[in-house]
Amino acid sequence: METAAGLTFRDATDADVDALVALIESAYRGDASRAGWTTEADILQGQRTDPQGVLEVIKAPDSRLLTVEREGRVVACCQLEHRGTHAYFGMFAVSPALQGAGLGKVVIAEAERAARESWGATEMHMTVISVREDLIAWYERRGYRRTGKMTPFPYGDERFGIPQRDDLKFELLTKELG
């Protein structure tokens, strides 16, 4: 789907894996991520994802990896997974060079619309590292609520990064989809 902002939304394919891994890594890890505000470089080193992890999302039943292009270049993505009455939102990345210009708001709004229309989802769920106060505040401005429900960070599994502190956990955020 093409939008007024010159964005094309589509489901990822196997051919997108390398571009998506590069986008996700650039948004969260290493010095390149510091160009944007979503960096996790100070709390996590190592990888954020890998080709196998992205391919698993693309191939999973009841899952979509929404890919956003501008002028033929992948500029953002997010995972949507159908989980009964709610949808799970994850693997959200916006190119660091484009962060702060409203692209993330457009992508999350399209993800919410798609979850409602495709699956009849009445609620969106996501998990965010609880120490990411700036990111949680951004989601709260989009209507998401903190639940206080925490799940442990997968310490020792370097597929999710190498923690730089010992207090990481994920908090569940939810939003009613009206």
ZATORPA-895678 format. One line per 4 residues: for each residue x, y, z of N, C-alpha, C. Coordinates in Angstrom, 1 decimal, padded with zeros to 4 digits. Layout:
X Y Z X Y Z X Y Z  ...
//
This chain:
000.8 -001.2 000.0 000.0 000.0 000.0 000.9 001.2 000.0  000.6 002.2 -000.9 001.4 003.4 -001.0 000.6 004.5 -000.2  001.3 005.3 000.5 000.7 006.4 001.3 001.1 007.7 000.8  000.4 008.8 001.3 000.7 010.1 000.9 002.1 010.6 001.2
002.7 009.9 002.2 004.1 010.3 002.5 005.1 009.6 001.6  004.6 008.9 000.5 005.5 008.3 -000.4 006.1 007.0 000.2  005.3 006.4 001.2 005.8 005.2 001.8 005.0 004.0 001.2  005.6 002.9 001.1 005.0 001.6 000.6 005.0 000.7 001.8
003.9 000.1 002.2 003.8 -000.9 003.2 003.5 -002.2 002.6  004.3 -003.3 002.9 004.1 -004.6 002.4 004.7 -005.6 003.4  004.3 -006.9 003.2 004.8 -007.9 004.0 006.2 -008.3 003.5  007.1 -008.6 004.4 008.5 -008.9 004.1 008.5 -010.3 003.4
009.5 -010.5 002.5 009.8 -011.8 001.9 011.2 -012.2 002.3  011.5 -013.4 001.9 012.8 -014.0 002.1 013.9 -013.0 001.6  013.6 -012.4 000.4 014.6 -011.5 -000.2 014.9 -010.3 000.6  014.1 -009.9 001.6 014.3 -008.7 002.4 015.1 -009.0 003.7
015.5 -010.2 004.0 016.1 -010.6 005.2 017.3 -009.7 005.5  018.3 -009.7 004.6 019.5 -008.9 004.8 019.3 -007.5 005.1  018.4 -006.8 004.3 018.1 -005.4 004.4 017.4 -005.2 005.8  016.6 -006.1 006.2 015.9 -005.9 007.5 016.8 -006.1 008.7
017.7 -007.1 008.6 018.7 -007.3 009.7 019.5 -006.0 009.8  020.0 -005.5 008.7 020.8 -004.3 008.7 020.1 -003.1 009.3  018.8 -002.9 008.9 018.0 -001.8 009.5 017.8 -002.0 011.0  017.5 -003.2 011.4 017.2 -003.4 012.9 018.5 -003.2 013.7
019.6 -003.7 013.2 020.9 -003.5 013.8 021.2 -002.0 013.9  021.0 -001.3 012.8 021.4 000.1 012.7 020.6 001.0 013.7  019.3 000.5 014.0 018.5 001.3 014.8 018.8 001.1 016.3  019.4 000.0 016.7 019.5 -000.4 018.1 020.9 -000.6 018.6
021.9 -000.9 017.7 023.2 -001.3 018.2 024.3 -000.6 017.6  025.4 -000.4 018.3 026.6 000.1 017.8 026.6 001.6 017.6  027.7 002.2 017.1 027.8 003.6 017.0 026.8 004.2 016.0  026.4 003.5 014.9 025.5 003.9 013.9 024.1 004.2 014.5
023.8 003.5 015.6 022.5 003.6 016.2 022.4 005.0 017.0  023.5 005.5 017.3 023.5 006.8 018.1 023.0 008.0 017.3  022.9 007.8 016.0 022.4 008.9 015.1 020.9 009.1 015.4  020.2 008.0 015.9 018.8 008.1 016.3 018.6 008.1 017.8
017.4 008.2 018.2 017.2 008.2 019.7 016.8 006.8 020.2  016.6 005.8 019.4 016.2 004.5 019.8 017.3 003.6 020.2  018.5 004.1 020.2 019.7 003.2 020.4 019.6 002.5 021.8  020.1 001.3 021.8 020.3 000.5 023.0 021.8 000.3 023.3
022.6 001.0 022.5 024.1 000.8 022.6 024.7 000.9 024.0  024.1 001.7 024.9 024.6 001.8 026.2 024.2 000.7 027.1  023.1 000.0 026.8 022.7 -001.1 027.7 022.9 -002.5 027.1  023.1 -002.6 025.8 023.3 -003.9 025.2 024.3 -003.7 024.0
025.2 -004.7 024.0 026.1 -004.8 022.9 025.8 -006.1 022.1  026.6 -006.4 021.1 026.3 -007.6 020.3 025.1 -007.3 019.4  024.5 -008.4 019.0 023.5 -008.3 018.0 022.1 -008.0 018.6  021.2 -007.5 017.8 019.8 -007.3 018.2 019.0 -008.4 017.6
019.3 -008.8 016.4 018.7 -010.0 015.7 019.7 -010.5 014.7  019.3 -011.6 014.0 020.1 -012.2 013.0 019.2 -012.7 011.8  019.8 -013.1 010.7 019.0 -013.5 009.6 018.0 -014.6 009.9  018.4 -015.6 010.8 017.5 -016.7 011.2 016.3 -016.1 011.9
016.6 -015.2 012.9 015.5 -014.6 013.7 014.5 -013.9 012.8  015.0 -013.1 011.8 014.1 -012.4 010.9 013.3 -013.3 010.0  014.0 -014.4 009.5 013.3 -015.3 008.7 012.2 -016.1 009.4  012.5 -016.4 010.7 011.5 -017.1 011.5 010.2 -016.2 011.7
010.3 -014.9 011.8 009.2 -014.0 011.9 008.4 -014.0 010.6  009.2 -014.0 009.5 008.5 -013.9 008.1 007.7 -015.2 007.9  008.3 -016.3 008.3 007.7 -017.7 008.0 006.6 -018.1 009.0  006.6 -017.5 010.2 005.7 -018.0 011.3 004.3 -017.8 010.9
003.4 -018.8 011.2 002.0 -018.7 011.0 001.4 -017.6 011.9  000.4 -016.9 011.4 -000.2 -015.8 012.2 000.8 -014.7 012.5  001.7 -014.5 011.6 002.8 -013.4 011.8 003.0 -012.7 010.5  003.3 -011.4 010.6 003.7 -010.6 009.5 004.9 -009.8 009.9
005.8 -009.6 009.0 006.8 -008.6 009.2 006.6 -007.5 008.2  005.9 -006.4 008.7 005.5 -005.3 007.9 006.8 -004.5 007.5  007.0 -004.3 006.2 008.2 -003.7 005.7 007.7 -002.4 005.1  008.5 -001.3 005.4 008.1 000.0 004.9 009.2 000.5 004.0
008.9 000.9 002.8 009.9 001.4 001.8 009.5 002.8 001.5  010.6 003.6 001.2 010.5 004.9 000.6 011.5 004.9 -000.6  011.0 005.2 -001.8 011.8 005.2 -003.0 012.6 003.9 -003.1  012.0 002.8 -002.9 012.6 001.5 -003.1 013.6 001.0 -002.0
013.7 001.8 -001.0 014.7 001.5 000.1 013.9 001.2 001.4  014.3 000.1 002.1 013.6 -000.3 003.3 014.0 000.8 004.4  013.0 001.4 005.0 013.3 002.5 006.0 012.7 002.2 007.3  011.8 001.2 007.4 011.2 000.8 008.7 010.6 -000.5 008.6
010.4 -001.1 009.8 009.7 -002.4 009.8 009.1 -002.7 011.2  008.2 -003.6 011.3 007.6 -004.1 012.6 007.0 -005.4 012.4  007.1 -006.2 013.5 006.4 -007.5 013.5 005.0 -007.4 014.1  004.1 -008.1 013.4 002.8 -008.2 014.0 002.5 -009.7 014.1
002.0 -010.1 015.2 001.6 -011.5 015.4 000.2 -011.6 016.0  -000.6 -012.4 015.4 -002.0 -012.6 015.9 -002.0 -013.6 017.1  -002.5 -013.1 018.2 -002.5 -013.9 019.4 -003.9 -013.9 020.0  -004.9 -014.5 019.3 -006.2 -014.5 019.8 -006.9 -013.1 019.7
-007.4 -012.5 020.8 -008.0 -011.2 020.7 -007.1 -010.1 020.6  -005.8 -010.3 020.8 -004.8 -009.2 020.7 -003.7 -009.6 019.7  -003.0 -008.5 019.3 -001.9 -008.7 018.4 -000.6 -008.3 019.2  000.5 -008.9 018.8 001.7 -008.6 019.4 002.5 -007.7 018.4
003.1 -006.6 018.9 003.9 -005.7 018.1 005.3 -005.8 018.5  006.2 -006.1 017.6 007.6 -006.2 018.0 008.5 -005.9 016.8  009.8 -006.1 017.0 010.9 -005.9 016.0 010.7 -004.6 015.2  010.3 -003.5 016.0 010.0 -002.2 015.4 011.3 -001.5 015.2
011.6 -001.1 014.0 012.8 -000.3 013.7 012.5 000.8 012.7  013.1 001.9 012.9 013.1 003.0 011.9 014.5 003.4 011.7  014.9 003.7 010.4 016.2 004.1 010.1 016.6 005.3 011.0  017.8 005.2 011.6 018.3 006.3 012.5 018.3 007.6 011.8
018.6 007.7 010.5 018.6 008.9 009.8 017.2 009.6 009.6  016.2 008.8 009.8 014.8 009.3 009.6 014.1 009.4 010.9  014.7 009.0 012.1 014.0 009.1 013.4 013.8 010.6 013.7  012.7 010.8 014.4 012.3 012.1 014.9 011.5 012.9 013.9
011.2 012.3 012.8 010.5 013.1 011.7 009.0 012.6 011.6  008.6 011.7 012.5 007.2 011.3 012.4 006.9 009.9 011.7  008.0 009.3 011.2 007.8 008.1 010.5 007.3 007.0 011.4  007.9 006.9 012.6 007.5 005.9 013.6 006.0 006.0 013.9
005.5 007.2 014.0 004.0 007.4 014.3 003.2 006.8 013.2  003.6 007.0 011.9 002.9 006.5 010.8 002.9 005.0 010.8  004.1 004.4 011.0 004.2 003.0 011.0 003.4 002.3 012.1  003.4 002.8 013.3 002.7 002.2 014.4 001.2 002.3 014.2
000.7 003.4 013.6 -000.7 003.6 013.3 -001.1 002.6 012.2  -000.3 002.4 011.2 -000.6 001.4 010.2 -000.6 000.0 010.7  000.3 -000.3 011.6 000.3 -001.6 012.3 -001.0 -001.9 013.1  -001.4 -000.8 013.8 -002.6 -001.0 014.6 -003.8 -001.2 013.7
-003.9 -000.4 012.6 -005.0 -000.6 011.6 -005.0 -002.0 011.0  -003.8 -002.4 010.6 -003.7 -003.8 010.0 -004.1 -004.9 011.0  -003.7 -004.8 012.3 -004.1 -005.8 013.3 -005.6 -005.8 013.5  -006.2 -004.6 013.5 -007.7 -004.6 013.6 -008.4 -005.2 012.4
-007.9 -004.7 011.2 -008.6 -005.2 010.0 -008.3 -006.6 009.6  -007.1 -007.0 009.8 -006.7 -008.4 009.3 -007.2 -009.5 010.3  -007.1 -009.2 011.6 -007.4 -010.2 012.6 -008.5 -009.9 013.6  -009.1 -008.7 013.5 -010.1 -008.3 014.4 -009.5 -008.1 015.8
-008.3 -007.8 015.9 -007.6 -007.6 017.2 -008.2 -006.4 017.9  -008.5 -006.6 019.2 -009.1 -005.5 020.0 -008.0 -004.8 020.9  -006.8 -005.4 020.9 -005.8 -004.8 021.8 -004.4 -005.2 021.1  -003.5 -004.2 021.3 -002.1 -004.5 020.9 -001.2 -004.6 022.1
-000.3 -005.6 022.1 000.6 -005.8 023.2 002.0 -005.7 022.7  002.9 -005.3 023.5 004.3 -005.2 023.2 005.1 -005.3 024.5  006.4 -005.7 024.4 007.3 -005.7 025.5 008.4 -004.7 025.2  008.8 -003.9 026.2 009.9 -002.9 026.1 010.8 -003.1 027.3
012.1 -003.0 027.1 013.0 -003.1 028.2 012.7 -002.0 029.2  012.5 -002.3 030.4 011.9 -001.4 031.4 012.7 -000.2 031.7  014.0 -000.2 031.5 014.8 000.9 031.7 014.8 001.9 030.6  014.1 001.6 029.5 014.0 002.5 028.3 012.9 003.5 028.5
013.1 004.4 029.5 012.1 005.4 029.9 011.6 006.3 028.8  012.6 006.7 027.9 012.3 007.6 026.8 011.4 006.9 025.8  011.7 005.6 025.5 010.9 004.9 024.6 009.5 004.6 025.1  009.5 004.2 026.4 008.2 003.9 027.0 007.3 005.2 027.0
007.9 006.3 027.2 007.1 007.6 027.2 006.6 007.8 025.8  007.4 007.5 024.8 007.0 007.7 023.4 005.7 006.8 023.1  005.8 005.6 023.6 004.6 004.7 023.4 003.4 005.2 024.2  003.7 005.7 025.4 002.5 006.2 026.2 001.8 007.4 025.4
002.6 008.2 024.8 002.0 009.3 024.0 001.2 008.8 022.8  001.4 007.5 022.4 000.6 006.9 021.3 -000.5 006.1 021.9  -000.8 006.2 023.3 -001.9 005.5 023.9 -001.6 004.2 024.6  -000.4 003.8 024.6 000.0 002.5 025.3 000.1 002.8 026.8
-000.3 001.7 027.6 -000.2 001.8 029.0 000.7 000.8 029.6  001.5 001.2 030.6 002.3 000.3 031.3 001.5 -000.6 032.2  001.8 -001.9 032.2 001.0 -002.8 033.0 001.7 -003.2 034.3  003.0 -003.0 034.4 003.8 -003.5 035.5 004.1 -004.9 035.4
003.6 -005.6 034.4 003.9 -007.1 034.2 005.3 -007.2 033.6  006.2 -007.9 034.3 007.6 -008.0 033.8 007.9 -009.4 033.5  008.8 -009.6 032.5 009.3 -010.9 032.1 010.9 -010.7 032.1  011.6 -011.8 032.4 013.0 -011.6 032.5 013.7 -011.4 031.2
014.8 -010.7 031.2 015.6 -010.5 030.0 016.4 -011.9 029.8  016.6 -012.3 028.6 017.3 -013.6 028.4 018.8 -013.5 028.5  019.2 -013.3 029.8 020.7 -013.2 030.0 021.3 -014.5 029.6  022.5 -014.4 029.0 023.2 -015.6 028.6 022.9 -016.1 027.2
021.8 -015.5 026.5 021.5 -015.8 025.2 021.9 -014.7 024.3  023.1 -014.8 023.7 023.7 -013.7 022.9 023.0 -013.3 021.6  022.0 -014.2 021.3 021.1 -013.8 020.1 020.4 -012.5 020.4  020.2 -012.2 021.7 019.4 -011.0 022.0 020.3 -009.9 022.5
021.7 -010.1 022.4 022.6 -009.0 022.8 023.4 -009.4 024.0  024.4 -008.6 024.3 025.2 -008.8 025.5 024.9 -007.7 026.5  024.2 -007.9 027.5 023.8 -006.9 028.5 025.0 -006.2 029.1  024.8 -004.9 029.3 025.9 -004.1 029.9 025.5 -003.7 031.3
024.4 -004.2 031.8 023.9 -004.0 033.2 023.1 -005.2 033.6  022.8 -005.3 034.9 022.2 -006.6 035.4 020.8 -006.4 035.8  020.1 -005.3 035.4 018.8 -005.0 035.9 017.8 -005.0 034.7  018.1 -005.6 033.6 017.2 -005.6 032.5 016.1 -006.6 032.6
014.9 -006.1 032.2 013.7 -006.9 032.1 012.7 -006.3 031.1  011.8 -007.0 030.7 010.8 -006.5 029.7 009.5 -006.2 030.5  008.9 -005.0 030.1 007.6 -004.7 030.7 006.6 -004.8 029.6  005.4 -005.3 029.9 004.3 -005.4 028.9 003.6 -004.1 028.8
003.4 -003.6 027.6 002.6 -002.4 027.4 001.4 -002.8 026.5  000.3 -002.2 026.8 -000.9 -002.6 026.0 -001.7 -001.4 025.6  -002.5 -001.5 024.5 -003.3 -000.4 024.0 -004.6 -001.1 023.5  -005.7 -000.5 023.9 -007.0 -000.9 023.3 -007.1 -000.3 021.9
-007.5 -001.2 020.9 -007.6 -000.8 019.5 -009.1 -000.5 019.3  -009.5 000.8 019.2 -010.9 001.2 019.1 -011.4 001.1 017.7
//
